[in-house]
Amino acid sequence: MKPAVNEITCRSVLTKSGIPGMKYCINPYVGCAHACRYCYATFMKRFTGHMEPWGSFVDVKVNAPEILQRQLRRAEKGTVMVSSVTDAYQPVEARYELTRKCLEILSFYNFPVSILTKSPLVLRDMDIISKFEDAEVGLTITTDDDRMRNIFEPYAPPVQARIDALKKLHQAGISTYVFIGPLLPMDTESLARKIGPYTDSVLIDSMNYVSKTAWLYKKHRLEKWLDRGFIDDIISRLRAGLLHKNISVIC
């Protein structure tokens, strides 16, 4: 599915964040082409007037870099999350380069950044990221199984592409983390082995928006992955596999 792309302008792009450890967030786009079935950010449609299904549109804030530069001149320094309600490295970024331009500006003003993405496109910007005094890059890797990825994240990059990106970032000396959220059906020990050598920390979060995805679990006979006791055991096994590698794990 190729989403409809709309160019818009914004009045603000650096916004206060309620995410622990993050003072600000930047979202150069509205909507996301990954079309993840569980995405919490669908609430954004209430503010944009979009009636289309989530994943079928992307609004491009074409003036985001200029607005960011203006805002940073007056902003108190603090960590900036890129991004919180979109993926800053979804496919349109290859064309518009808004995330890259925003990172260049953040680097100039020496603001710490925390990037979270599902896309290996982030590798394009290693030259800028490596210049920051304080920067980290997280890859959202929710499963080790591309069949599950195809069910829940139909248009997101393949699992191995994300792991390969994580590896390259880590080998380049960039601080890395993995967000396993939501935790999807997986081979627990396999995922721990695959990401363990290339990440400094791991954040684990279970499925918090079951109402969006219960039908998918039922359709594919995956209901046990919604059972709290079963999930707690999976998380415990994941923690054990990662802590064995001296990786910080936050649940």
N, C-alpha and C positions, 0 to 999 in steps of 0.2 A: 504494500500500500504506500503510495506516495502522497504525503500530506499537502494540503493547500498552504502556500507560503504567502504571508501578507507583510508588507513593510509598514511599520508604525513608528511614531516618535513617542518619547517618554519625557516626563518632567523630572523624574528621579530614578536612579538606578542603584544607588547605594542606600540600602534600607536597614534599619535596626533589626537585629535577629534575637529570637527567644531561644535559640539553640545553645545549650551549655557550652561555654568556651568560645563562642562566636559572637563578636560585637556587631558585625554587619553581615549582610549577604548581598550578592549580586546575581541577578537573573537576566542575562542578555536576551532571552527569548521567553515567550509565553506559549505554553503547549510543548509537547514533546513527541517526536516521531517514533520513539521506541514503543509507544502504546502498551506499556505494561498493564496487565489486567488489574493489578492490585493498587495502582498508583493513587496515593492520597491527594496529589496535587490537582485532581479533577475539580476540586472546589474552586479553582481559579476561574472556571467558566462563569461563575456567578458574577464576577467582576468585569468580564470581557464582553459579555453578550453573545458568546459563541453557543450555538445550538448543536453543532456537529459533534459526533462522537470524539472522545478523548483519543488523541493520536492521529486525528485526521487533519489537524491544522497546526501551524506554527506561525506565531507573530514575531517578527524580527524588529527589535528596537534599534533601528538604524543609527540613531544619534547617541546610543549608550556611551561610547567612549568620551564624547565631548561633555556629556552631562556628568560622567564620573569625574573627569578632570576638574570640573567646576566645583563639585561637591567635596573632593578631597582637599581642596585648598583650605577649607574651614573645618574639616572633620577631625575629631579627636582620634588618635591612633588606636587601633584595635584589630583583632583578627577578622579577616573577611572570608566568608564561605562562598565558594563558586562551585555549584549553585544549590539553591534549596528547593525550588519548585519547578525545575526544568533540568535538562542535561545540557550543560554549556558546551559539550562536544558532540552533540547530535549532528546528523549529516549536514544541515544547513551551515554549520560553523565552517566547514571546508570552503564554502563560497564567501561568506560574509566576514569571517575572521574577527568577529566582535569580541570573543573571549580573549583571543591573542592580544588585541589592542588594549583591552581593559587590563590584562596582566602587565603589559608594558607600562601603563600608567601607574598601577599599584606598585610596581617595582621602583619606579622613579620616586614615588613618595614614601617608599620603604615601609609599606603596610604588610604585616604578616598575612599569609593566605593559606587556606585549606581548600583544596579542590577535590570534588567527589564526582566521579563519572563512571559510566559503563563502557566508554569508548576508547579504543586505542589511538584515536586522533589526538589525544592528549600528548602523545610522544612528539608530535610536531613542535610543541612548545617547550621542549626540555631546555632549549637554549635560554629562554627567558626564565623558566622556573629555577634553573640552577643559579641564577644571579641573586635570588632573594636571600636575605639573611635568615629568614624564617618562613619556610614553605613546606607543605606536605601535600602528597597526592594520594587519594584513596580510590580504589577500584571497587565498585559494587559487584560482588560475585556471590550470587544467591544459591548456587547449586554447582555441582561438577558435571551435571547431565544435560546435554543440549536438547534432549527430548523434553525435559521439564522447562528449560529455557524457552523452547518453542511454544509451549502451552501457555506459560505465564508472561513471557516477555517476547512476543512474536517477532518484533522488528529490532530488537536490541542486538548488539554484536555477540558472536559466539563466545562461549565460555573460554575456550583456549586462547582466543584473541585477547581477552582481558588478562588472563594469567601471563601471557607473553608480554603484554604492556607493563604489567606489574614488575616482571623480572627485569625488563630493560630500564625502568625507572630506578629500581633498587640498585642495579649494577652501575648506574650513572651517579650513585651517591645521593640520590634524592630520598628524603624521608617518605616512607610509604605506609599505607594501612589498607585493610580490607574491611568493607562493610558487608556483612552477611545479613542482609535485611531487605525483605523478609526472608527468613530461612525457608527454602523450598525443598521438596523431596530430593535426596542426595545420597551418595555413598560417603558417609561422614569421614571415615578414615582416609579415603581417597582425596577428598577436598583438603583436609589438613596437610596431607603430604604435598599436594600440588602448590599450595600457597605458602606453606611454612617457611621455605628458604628465602622468600622475597618480600616479607612484610615485617614491619616493626611492631605493629599492633593489629588487633582484630576487634571489631564491634559486631555483636550478634544481636539480632532482633527477630522475634517471631512474627507471624502474620497477624497484623493488628486490624486489618480491614476485611475480616472474614465474609462480611455481607456481600462484598464485591466478587469473591472468588469461590464461595462454597459450592456453587454449581459446577465449577471446573474440577474441584476435588472429587465431587460425586461422579461426574461424567467419566473421569479417568481412574475411578476406584482408588483414590488416594486419601480417603477419609481419615485414616489413622494419623495422617500428618496434621490433623487439626486437633487431635487429642492432647490435652495439656500434659498428661503424664508421659506420653510418648515423646513429645517435643522436649520436655525437661530432660529426658534421658539422652536425646540426641545432642542437646546443648552441653550436657555434662561430658559426653564422649568427645565432642569437638574441643571443649576446654582442655580436656586431658591431653589430647593429641597436640594441641598448640602450645600449652604450657610446658610440655616436654621439650619443646624447642626454644624455651625461654622467651616466648612471645607474650606480650601483654594482651589480656583478653578482657573485654568489657561487655557485660550482658545487660 
